[in-house]
Amino acid sequence: MRELAGMMLIVFGIPFFLSGTIGLLRLPDIYTRLHALTKADNIGLGFVVLGLAVQATSWLEVVKLLLIWFLVLLAGATSCHLVADAALQRNIRPWTKE
């Protein structure tokens, strides 16, 4: 039963990764692409981590998985901020509908 629940959580996270990738390819400017990547991929990773945590055999594995998720969240937010700040400094304006 745990394996099935874990697999369902992992499969549930895949569409979020897919939507983040589609957003990277389809959205019009760097700011909206950053938004799609950071939001969707972090949610997708959360479901994958939860699915793996359900299947874990010890609490140490669960803690390691949660630590990985936390570090990825922290790195994603930091790198997104740095990229957006660099784009603003280069006067790259956010996309507006004309």
All heavy atoms as an XYZ file, in Angstrom:
761
protein
N       0.816     -1.206      0.000
C       0.000      0.000      0.000
C       0.857      1.267      0.000
O       0.516      2.234     -0.661
C      -0.914     -0.048      1.228
C      -1.917      1.051      1.270
S      -3.090      0.840     -0.083
C      -4.088      2.236      0.112
N       1.971      1.244      0.770
C       2.857      2.413      0.811
C       3.497      2.667     -0.540
O       3.664      3.808     -0.961
C       3.951      2.217      1.861
C       3.475      2.439      3.253
C       4.530      2.250      4.284
N       5.901      2.466      3.783
C       6.970      2.297      4.505
N       6.861      1.916      5.760
N       8.156      2.501      4.009
N       3.860      1.586     -1.221
C       4.489      1.749     -2.533
C       3.513      2.364     -3.534
O       3.897      3.213     -4.335
C       4.994      0.405     -3.048
C       6.166     -0.113     -2.264
C       6.690     -1.419     -2.826
O       6.264     -1.819     -3.926
O       7.509     -2.036     -2.143
N       2.263      1.950     -3.475
C       1.263      2.505     -4.389
C       1.032      3.994     -4.103
O       0.986      4.812     -5.026
C      -0.050      1.730     -4.268
C      -1.174      2.224     -5.175
C      -0.809      2.055     -6.637
C      -2.462      1.499     -4.863
N       0.924      4.345     -2.822
C       0.740      5.760     -2.462
C       1.954      6.583     -2.883
O       1.813      7.701     -3.409
C       0.501      5.887     -0.963
N       3.144      6.033     -2.674
C       4.356      6.738     -3.082
C       4.420      6.925     -4.589
O       4.779      8.004     -5.080
N       4.065      5.874     -5.312
C       4.072      5.980     -6.775
C       3.066      7.002     -7.262
O       3.343      7.767     -8.196
C       3.719      4.631     -7.391
C       4.863      3.792     -7.859
S       6.220      4.679     -8.500
C       6.547      3.680     -9.856
N       1.893      7.040     -6.633
C       0.876      8.011     -7.041
C       1.358      9.438     -6.804
O       1.128     10.329     -7.625
C      -0.429      7.745     -6.297
C      -1.129      6.492     -6.780
S      -2.632      6.117     -5.905
C      -3.647      7.493     -6.366
N       2.039      9.673     -5.682
C       2.567     11.012     -5.415
C       3.636     11.396     -6.435
O       3.688     12.535     -6.906
C       3.127     11.088     -3.997
C       2.090     11.170     -2.887
C       2.739     10.959     -1.526
C       1.390     12.513     -2.931
N       4.484     10.449     -6.763
C       5.534     10.732     -7.755
C       4.912     11.028     -9.114
O       5.287     11.996     -9.793
C       6.527      9.552     -7.831
C       7.332      9.469     -6.537
C       7.455      9.702     -9.029
C       8.163      8.215     -6.404
N       3.956     10.227     -9.518
C       3.291     10.449    -10.805
C       2.532     11.776    -10.790
O       2.483     12.486    -11.788
C       2.363      9.255    -11.133
C       1.454      9.576    -12.302
C       3.191      8.019    -11.424
N       1.969     12.145     -9.639
C       1.259     13.415     -9.524
C       2.215     14.603     -9.676
O       1.815     15.673    -10.130
C       0.532     13.490     -8.184
C      -0.470     14.592     -8.096
C      -1.618     14.581     -8.859
C      -0.259     15.668     -7.246
C      -2.532     15.612     -8.789
C      -1.167     16.695     -7.159
C      -2.307     16.672     -7.933
N       3.475     14.433     -9.319
C       4.447     15.520     -9.435
C       4.955     15.735    -10.846
O       5.414     16.828    -11.189
N       4.860     14.713    -11.685
C       5.403     14.813    -13.042
C       4.724     15.917    -13.859
O       5.419     16.679    -14.549
C       5.323     13.445    -13.744
C       6.330     12.495    -13.089
C       5.609     13.574    -15.238
C       6.231     11.069    -13.566
N       3.396     16.078    -13.830
C       2.792     17.174    -14.620
C       3.288     18.562    -14.211
O       3.334     19.473    -15.048
C       1.291     17.033    -14.340
C       1.108     15.618    -13.967
C       2.363     15.224    -13.256
N       3.659     18.725    -12.955
C       4.190     20.026    -12.538
C       5.543     20.284    -13.195
O       5.822     21.399    -13.639
C       4.306     20.103    -11.016
C       2.976     20.203    -10.330
C       2.372     19.077     -9.803
C       2.311     21.407    -10.238
C       1.144     19.157     -9.185
C       1.087     21.508     -9.631
C       0.494     20.375     -9.108
N       6.387     19.249    -13.239
C       7.659     19.411    -13.948
C       7.408     19.706    -15.425
O       8.071     20.547    -16.026
C       8.513     18.143    -13.816
C       9.264     18.055    -12.532
C       8.966     17.088    -11.612
C      10.284     18.940    -12.248
C       9.640     16.997    -10.424
C      10.975     18.868    -11.067
C      10.657     17.890    -10.151
N       6.456     19.003    -15.994
C       6.138     19.206    -17.410
C       5.622     20.627    -17.661
O       6.027     21.287    -18.628
C       5.106     18.176    -17.869
C       4.754     18.199    -19.346
C       5.975     17.887    -20.197
C       3.643     17.210    -19.640
N       4.757     21.124    -16.780
C       4.236     22.479    -16.969
C       5.341     23.523    -16.792
O       5.340     24.550    -17.476
C       3.066     22.752    -16.040
O       3.492     22.770    -14.704
N       6.275     23.275    -15.885
C       7.407     24.198    -15.740
C       8.263     24.234    -16.990
O       8.714     25.297    -17.431
N       8.470     23.077    -17.595
C       9.260     23.011    -18.818
C       8.528     23.684    -19.973
O       9.130     24.425    -20.756
C       9.555     21.543    -19.164
O      10.225     20.947    -18.056
C      10.416     21.440    -20.399
N       7.229     23.449    -20.069
C       6.449     24.109    -21.124
C       6.464     25.619    -20.919
O       6.590     26.391    -21.864
C       5.015     23.552    -21.152
C       5.034     22.113    -21.658
C       4.105     24.414    -22.028
C       3.716     21.391    -21.539
N       6.362     26.053    -19.655
C       6.425     27.481    -19.359
C       7.756     28.086    -19.756
O       7.817     29.204    -20.275
N       8.831     27.346    -19.535
C      10.153     27.827    -19.940
C      10.216     28.026    -21.444
O      10.807     28.988    -21.943
C      11.234     26.831    -19.498
C      12.643     27.119    -19.992
C      13.179     28.381    -19.340
C      13.542     25.944    -19.710
N       9.597     27.147    -22.181
C       9.675     27.217    -23.631
C       8.656     28.177    -24.237
O       8.898     28.744    -25.307
C       9.473     25.815    -24.227
C      10.528     24.785    -23.841
C      10.125     23.411    -24.356
C      11.887     25.186    -24.353
N       7.519     28.366    -23.589
C       6.427     29.102    -24.220
C       6.225     30.533    -23.724
O       5.661     31.352    -24.452
C       5.109     28.345    -24.022
C       5.062     26.961    -24.594
C       4.806     26.959    -26.037
N       3.592     27.724    -26.276
C       2.989     27.830    -27.416
N       3.478     27.199    -28.433
N       1.911     28.534    -27.559
N       6.614     30.833    -22.500
C       6.304     32.158    -21.949
C       7.193     33.227    -22.581
O       8.300     32.937    -23.032
C       6.422     32.139    -20.433
C       5.334     31.299    -19.760
C       5.560     31.229    -18.265
C       3.956     31.840    -20.053
N       6.716     34.482    -22.612
C       7.339     35.491    -23.476
C       8.626     36.128    -22.967
O       9.417     36.600    -23.782
C       6.240     36.552    -23.611
C       5.429     36.426    -22.397
C       5.457     34.970    -22.038
N       8.841     36.215    -21.663
C      10.052     36.908    -21.218
C      10.696     36.169    -20.055
O      10.190     35.168    -19.561
C       9.741     38.354    -20.849
C       8.925     38.482    -19.582
O       8.352     37.473    -19.148
O       8.864     39.585    -19.026
N      11.841     36.697    -19.631
C      12.638     36.010    -18.620
C      11.918     35.938    -17.269
O      12.023     34.942    -16.548
C      14.023     36.675    -18.489
C      14.937     35.823    -17.622
C      13.914     38.077    -17.955
C      16.375     36.244    -17.676
N      11.157     36.951    -16.948
C      10.505     36.995    -15.639
C       9.397     35.947    -15.526
O       9.279     35.270    -14.505
C       9.955     38.399    -15.380
C      11.010     39.458    -15.516
C      11.051     40.289    -16.621
C      11.995     39.609    -14.550
C      12.022     41.251    -16.764
C      12.985     40.566    -14.692
C      12.989     41.383    -15.798
O      13.976     42.322    -15.938
N       8.598     35.835    -16.549
C       7.533     34.827    -16.507
C       8.112     33.420    -16.617
O       7.582     32.481    -16.029
C       6.506     35.072    -17.624
O       7.181     35.148    -18.868
C       5.736     36.356    -17.391
N       9.200     33.270    -17.344
C       9.853     31.955    -17.415
C      10.420     31.559    -16.057
O      10.333     30.400    -15.655
C      10.961     31.984    -18.461
C      10.424     32.070    -19.860
C      11.537     32.190    -20.859
N      10.974     32.330    -22.199
C      11.668     32.740    -23.229
N      12.938     33.048    -23.087
N      11.095     32.848    -24.400
N      11.016     32.519    -15.370
C      11.527     32.228    -14.023
C      10.394     31.823    -13.094
O      10.537     30.908    -12.280
C      12.250     33.454    -13.461
C      13.622     33.744    -14.027
C      14.119     35.094    -13.517
C      14.602     32.654    -13.660
N       9.284     32.518    -13.216
C       8.132     32.188    -12.379
C       7.667     30.757    -12.631
O       7.441     29.990    -11.688
C       6.998     33.177    -12.656
C       5.748     32.877    -11.935
N       5.569     33.139    -10.607
C       4.614     32.288    -12.355
C       4.374     32.746    -10.242
N       3.767     32.220    -11.289
N       7.544     30.399    -13.902
C       7.077     29.046    -14.232
C       8.052     27.993    -13.718
O       7.634     26.975    -13.150
C       6.900     28.917    -15.747
N       9.320     28.250    -13.913
C      10.306     27.259    -13.485
C      10.337     27.093    -11.978
O      10.342     25.971    -11.460
C      11.694     27.660    -13.977
C      12.012     27.284    -15.401
C      13.398     27.772    -15.761
C      11.917     25.801    -15.609
N      10.367     28.185    -11.251
C      10.520     28.061     -9.804
C       9.258     27.518     -9.145
O       9.351     26.649     -8.273
C      10.906     29.398     -9.180
O       9.965     30.394     -9.564
C      12.290     29.824     -9.624
N       8.112     27.987     -9.530
C       6.875     27.535     -8.880
C       6.557     26.090     -9.226
O       6.375     25.240     -8.353
C       5.697     28.427     -9.279
C       5.834     29.858     -8.914
C       5.791     30.033     -7.442
C       5.871     31.534     -7.144
N       6.186     31.805     -5.788
N       6.453     25.816    -10.511
C       5.998     24.483    -10.922
C       7.013     23.405    -10.562
O       6.637     22.329    -10.064
C       5.723     24.486    -12.424
N       8.286     23.663    -10.778
C       9.280     22.636    -10.482
C       9.405     22.383     -8.992
O       9.619     21.246     -8.570
C      10.632     23.024    -11.070
C      10.680     22.806    -12.570
O       9.702     22.273    -13.122
O      11.696     23.154    -13.181
N       9.277     23.415     -8.181
C       9.357     23.195     -6.734
C       8.164     22.405     -6.219
O       8.313     21.560     -5.324
C       9.477     24.523     -5.996
C      10.854     25.111     -6.150
O      11.832     24.388     -6.326
N      10.947     26.421     -6.092
N       6.997     22.656     -6.767
C       5.825     21.862     -6.367
C       5.984     20.425     -6.860
O       5.710     19.469     -6.118
C       4.532     22.505     -6.908
C       4.284     23.833     -6.198
C       3.343     21.574     -6.714
C       3.142     24.629     -6.779
N       6.436     20.260     -8.094
C       6.664     18.909     -8.617
C       7.689     18.156     -7.808
O       7.502     16.976     -7.488
N       8.772     18.836     -7.451
C       9.790     18.185     -6.623
C       9.222     17.824     -5.257
O       9.556     16.780     -4.698
C      11.008     19.098     -6.469
C      12.134     18.533     -5.614
C      12.687     17.267     -6.228
C      13.218     19.558     -5.407
N       8.350     18.671     -4.734
C       7.724     18.366     -3.443
C       6.920     17.079     -3.500
O       7.004     16.246     -2.589
N       6.155     16.884     -4.548
C       5.385     15.644     -4.670
C       6.305     14.438     -4.856
O       6.054     13.368     -4.298
C       4.388     15.741     -5.825
C       3.143     16.487     -5.462
C       2.862     17.702     -6.050
C       2.260     15.985     -4.524
C       1.727     18.405     -5.712
C       1.121     16.675     -4.180
C       0.846     17.899     -4.773
N       7.362     14.604     -5.614
C       8.303     13.495     -5.805
C       8.977     13.149     -4.474
O       9.098     11.971     -4.107
C       9.336     13.851     -6.896
C      10.446     12.819     -6.934
C       8.658     13.943     -8.254
N       9.391     14.161     -3.740
C      10.019     13.918     -2.438
C       9.033     13.260     -1.472
O       9.391     12.325     -0.751
C      10.583     15.234     -1.858
C      10.919     15.093     -0.389
C      11.812     15.658     -2.629
N       7.791     13.724     -1.477
C       6.799     13.089     -0.600
C       6.563     11.632     -0.996
O       6.432     10.757     -0.131
C       5.489     13.869     -0.636
C       5.504     15.205      0.089
C       4.168     15.910     -0.091
C       5.796     15.012      1.563
N       6.513     11.376     -2.293
C       6.351      9.997     -2.750
C       7.512      9.119     -2.346
O       7.319      7.972     -1.927
N       8.716      9.651     -2.451
C       9.887      8.879     -2.031
C       9.927      8.728     -0.515
O      10.353      7.687      0.002
C      11.161      9.560     -2.531
C      11.356      9.545     -4.043
C      12.568     10.382     -4.427
C      11.499      8.125     -4.550
N       9.478      9.760      0.209
C       9.465      9.685      1.669
C       8.479      8.624      2.160
O       8.748      7.931      3.146
C       9.123     11.050      2.265
N       7.366      8.494      1.473
C       6.392      7.455      1.844
C       6.998      6.066      1.666
O       6.755      5.156      2.453
C       5.104      7.615      1.008
C       4.208      6.407      1.136
C       4.366      8.876      1.417
N       7.835      5.911      0.655
C       8.458      4.614      0.389
C       9.740      4.379      1.177
O      10.298      3.289      1.115
C       8.761      4.488     -1.106
C       7.540      4.484     -1.969
C       7.879      4.383     -3.443
O       9.043      4.375     -3.831
N       6.854      4.303     -4.268
N      10.219      5.372      1.898
C      11.493      5.250      2.616
C      11.385      4.206      3.723
O      10.318      3.964      4.286
C      11.879      6.603      3.199
N      12.515      3.605      4.028
C      12.537      2.550      5.036
C      12.989      3.043      6.405
O      12.876      2.305      7.380
C      13.469      1.416      4.582
O      14.768      1.961      4.322
C      12.918      0.751      3.331
N      13.518      4.256      6.475
C      13.937      4.786      7.779
C      13.678      6.284      7.843
O      13.527      6.949      6.816
C      15.426      4.506      8.012
O      16.212      5.304      7.155
N      13.650      6.793      9.046
C      13.429      8.230      9.239
C      14.613      9.046      8.748
O      14.460     10.195      8.342
C      13.156      8.541     10.713
C      11.774      8.153     11.106
C      11.389      7.071     11.843
C      10.560      8.832     10.747
N      10.022      7.037     11.963
C       9.492      8.103     11.306
C      10.286      9.965     10.005
C       8.162      8.491     11.134
C       8.969     10.353      9.842
C       7.921      9.616     10.410
N      15.789      8.445      8.793
C      16.972      9.157      8.296
C      16.836      9.457      6.804
O      17.184     10.552      6.341
C      18.241      8.339      8.569
C      19.551      9.000      8.145
C      19.740     10.320      8.891
C      20.717      8.066      8.371
N      16.306      8.511      6.051
C      16.079      8.748      4.622
C      15.061      9.864      4.406
O      15.224     10.702      3.521
C      15.588      7.475      3.942
C      16.616      6.394      3.846
C      16.057      5.134      3.205
O      14.960      5.175      2.631
O      16.734      4.097      3.298
N      14.020      9.876      5.222
C      12.998     10.922      5.109
C      13.609     12.292      5.393
O      13.357     13.260      4.668
C      11.816     10.632      6.062
C      10.835     11.796      6.065
C      11.120      9.344      5.669
N      14.417     12.367      6.424
C      15.062     13.638      6.773
C      15.988     14.082      5.651
O      16.010     15.270      5.283
C      15.820     13.515      8.114
C      16.695     14.723      8.367
C      14.843     13.311      9.256
N      16.720     13.153      5.066
C      17.611     13.503      3.959
C      16.814     14.026      2.761
O      17.204     15.004      2.123
C      18.448     12.290      3.538
C      19.545     11.938      4.499
C      20.305     10.717      4.003
C      21.396     10.302      4.946
N      22.070      9.069      4.491
N      15.709     13.366      2.453
C      14.878     13.809      1.333
C      14.311     15.203      1.578
O      14.301     16.060      0.684
C      13.743     12.811      1.092
C      14.158     11.486      0.465
C      13.024     10.480      0.559
C      14.557     11.692     -0.979
N      13.825     15.437      2.788
C      13.278     16.758      3.108
C      14.367     17.828      3.083
O      14.120     18.964      2.674
C      12.569     16.719      4.454
C      11.295     15.876      4.484
C      10.719     15.838      5.889
C      10.266     16.386      3.499
N      15.557     17.464      3.516
C      16.683     18.401      3.473
C      17.039     18.746      2.027
O      17.300     19.916      1.698
C      17.895     17.826      4.203
C      19.118     18.734      4.258
C      18.802     20.009      5.039
C      20.286     18.006      4.880
N      17.018     17.750      1.161
C      17.282     17.996     -0.264
C      16.226     18.941     -0.840
O      16.553     19.896     -1.549
C      17.324     16.663     -1.044
C      18.577     15.894     -0.682
C      17.244     16.902     -2.545
C      18.594     14.468     -1.193
N      14.979     18.690     -0.508
C      13.897     19.558     -1.004
C      14.094     20.984     -0.511
O      13.973     21.945     -1.274
C      12.553     18.997     -0.565
C      11.366     19.707     -1.134
C      11.317     20.487     -2.254
C      10.052     19.699     -0.610
N      10.036     20.948     -2.448
C       9.245     20.480     -1.467
C       9.461     19.087      0.494
C       7.894     20.680     -1.224
C       8.108     19.279      0.702
C       7.349     20.063     -0.135
N      14.412     21.122      0.780
C      14.634     22.452      1.341
C      15.795     23.159      0.642
O      15.703     24.347      0.310
C      14.888     22.356      2.850
C      15.255     23.663      3.463
C      14.296     24.645      3.663
C      16.565     23.921      3.844
C      14.636     25.868      4.214
C      16.918     25.132      4.395
C      15.948     26.112      4.591
N      16.883     22.450      0.426
C      18.041     23.074     -0.224
C      17.739     23.461     -1.673
O      18.195     24.505     -2.152
C      19.251     22.137     -0.155
C      19.829     21.941      1.249
C      20.932     20.893      1.235
C      20.345     23.251      1.817
N      16.971     22.633     -2.361
C      16.588     22.981     -3.739
C      15.675     24.200     -3.738
O      15.804     25.085     -4.590
C      15.939     21.772     -4.445
C      15.315     22.185     -5.766
C      16.961     20.682     -4.667
N      14.753     24.262     -2.782
C      13.891     25.452     -2.673
C      14.726     26.704     -2.438
O      14.512     27.746     -3.062
C      12.891     25.283     -1.528
C      11.722     24.342     -1.751
C      10.930     24.186     -0.460
C      10.831     24.844     -2.849
N      15.669     26.598     -1.529
C      16.529     27.736     -1.210
C      17.383     28.140     -2.412
O      17.484     29.328     -2.755
C      17.417     27.388     -0.012
C      18.244     28.506      0.586
C      17.327     29.579      1.166
C      19.167     27.955      1.656
N      17.976     27.173     -3.076
C      18.817     27.465     -4.244
C      17.982     28.028     -5.392
O      18.413     28.954     -6.093
C      19.555     26.205     -4.691
N      16.790     27.494     -5.591
C      15.928     27.991     -6.662
C      15.501     29.426     -6.436
O      15.536     30.246     -7.360
N      15.104     29.727     -5.213
C      14.680     31.095     -4.916
C      15.852     32.069     -5.040
O      15.703     33.166     -5.602
C      14.084     31.164     -3.515
N      17.010     31.657     -4.572
C      18.175     32.538     -4.630
C      18.623     32.773     -6.071
O      18.861     33.916     -6.483
C      19.333     31.923     -3.819
O      18.890     31.701     -2.489
C      20.537     32.831     -3.815
N      18.720     31.717     -6.837
C      19.167     31.877     -8.228
C      18.138     32.638     -9.062
O      18.499     33.445     -9.917
C      19.476     30.520     -8.850
O      18.327     29.719     -8.870
N      16.855     32.415     -8.788
C      15.805     33.159     -9.504
C      15.923     34.650     -9.208
O      15.820     35.482    -10.114
C      14.440     32.631     -9.100
S      13.069     33.512     -9.848
N      16.126     34.969     -7.949
C      16.284     36.375     -7.584
C      17.497     36.988     -8.269
O      17.434     38.118     -8.775
C      16.405     36.503     -6.067
C      16.675     37.889     -5.612
N      15.692     38.851     -5.563
C      17.821     38.491     -5.213
C      16.222     39.984     -5.147
N      17.515     39.788     -4.928
N      18.601     36.275     -8.304
C      19.814     36.807     -8.921
C      19.638     37.014    -10.430
O      20.075     38.024    -10.979
C      21.000     35.879     -8.640
C      21.462     35.829     -7.190
C      22.529     34.769     -7.002
C      21.985     37.186     -6.756
N      18.998     36.060    -11.082
C      18.786     36.193    -12.530
C      17.840     37.357    -12.821
O      18.090     38.163    -13.732
C      18.251     34.869    -13.119
C      17.783     35.061    -14.547
C      19.313     33.780    -13.056
N      16.762     37.474    -12.052
C      15.817     38.570    -12.265
C      16.475     39.916    -11.972
O      16.252     40.893    -12.698
C      14.579     38.377    -11.395
N      17.287     39.981    -10.946
C      17.984     41.224    -10.621
C      18.965     41.600    -11.728
O      19.060     42.777    -12.111
C      18.703     41.070     -9.275
C      19.236     42.391     -8.774
O      18.479     43.394     -8.810
O      20.414     42.431     -8.345
N      19.683     40.634    -12.265
C      20.605     40.906    -13.370
C      19.844     41.372    -14.604
O      20.304     42.264    -15.329
C      21.424     39.658    -13.694
N      18.683     40.808    -14.853
C      17.881     41.241    -15.999
C      17.393     42.669    -15.809
O      17.386     43.457    -16.760
C      16.698     40.294    -16.195
N      16.990     43.001    -14.600
C      16.558     44.379    -14.334
C      17.699     45.367    -14.494
O      17.514     46.476    -15.010
C      15.967     44.484    -12.932
C      14.541     43.981    -12.764
C      14.134     44.018    -11.301
C      13.583     44.807    -13.602
N      18.901     44.987    -14.062
C      20.051     45.874    -14.192
C      20.433     46.099    -15.648
O      21.023     47.113    -15.991
C      21.237     45.320    -13.415
C      21.073     45.447    -11.918
C      22.249     44.867    -11.170
O      23.189     44.348    -11.758
N      22.190     44.947     -9.843
N      20.106     45.146    -16.509
C      20.385     45.294    -17.937
C      19.201     45.906    -18.686
O      19.137     45.855    -19.905
C      20.738     43.938    -18.531
C      22.062     43.440    -18.015
C      22.552     42.250    -18.798
N      23.909     41.952    -18.429
C      24.266     40.958    -17.622
N      23.361     40.150    -17.118
N      25.521     40.762    -17.315
N      18.272     46.452    -17.931
C      17.086     47.127    -18.487
C      16.234     46.223    -19.380
O      15.689     46.672    -20.387
C      17.471     48.395    -19.249
C      18.003     49.453    -18.318
O      17.562     49.543    -17.172
N      18.955     50.218    -18.788
N      16.157     44.972    -19.023
C      15.246     44.068    -19.722
C      13.882     44.259    -19.073
O      13.682     43.942    -17.901
C      15.712     42.600    -19.615
C      17.080     42.442    -20.276
C      14.683     41.675    -20.259
C      17.691     41.071    -20.090
N      12.970     44.807    -19.839
C      11.658     45.140    -19.294
C      10.741     43.922    -19.303
O      10.812     43.097    -20.213
C      11.028     46.252    -20.107
C      11.818     47.529    -20.041
C      11.122     48.621    -20.807
N      11.938     49.804    -20.827
C      11.835     50.781    -19.936
N      10.937     50.695    -18.992
N      12.612     51.828    -20.013
N       9.873     43.856    -18.295
C       8.888     42.771    -18.290
C       7.953     42.886    -19.485
O       7.627     43.975    -19.941
C       8.134     42.980    -16.978
C       9.037     43.785    -16.131
C       9.835     44.631    -17.066
N       7.522     41.745    -19.954
C       6.629     41.680    -21.104
C       5.277     42.285    -20.744
O       4.762     42.066    -19.646
C       6.449     40.223    -21.526
C       5.489     40.033    -22.642
C       5.733     40.205    -23.968
C       4.124     39.625    -22.550
N       4.625     39.923    -24.702
C       3.614     39.566    -23.857
C       3.288     39.301    -21.499
C       2.302     39.197    -24.124
C       1.986     38.944    -21.767
C       1.507     38.892    -23.073
N       4.729     43.057    -21.655
C       3.370     43.576    -21.491
C       2.591     43.297    -22.754
O       3.144     43.324    -23.850
C       3.366     45.091    -21.214
O       4.032     45.745    -22.286
C       4.045     45.428    -19.902
N       1.314     43.060    -22.591
C       0.458     42.805    -23.734
C       0.196     44.121    -24.450
O      -0.230     45.096    -23.852
C      -0.852     42.192    -23.272
C      -1.686     41.674    -24.382
C      -2.879     40.939    -23.833
C      -3.656     40.315    -24.961
N      -4.800     39.557    -24.475
N       0.478     44.161    -25.730
C       0.332     45.417    -26.481
C      -1.071     45.586    -27.003
O      -1.780     44.771    -27.327
C       1.318     45.438    -27.633
C       2.730     45.478    -27.126
C       3.755     45.371    -28.232
O       3.494     44.722    -29.270
O       4.813     45.950    -28.066
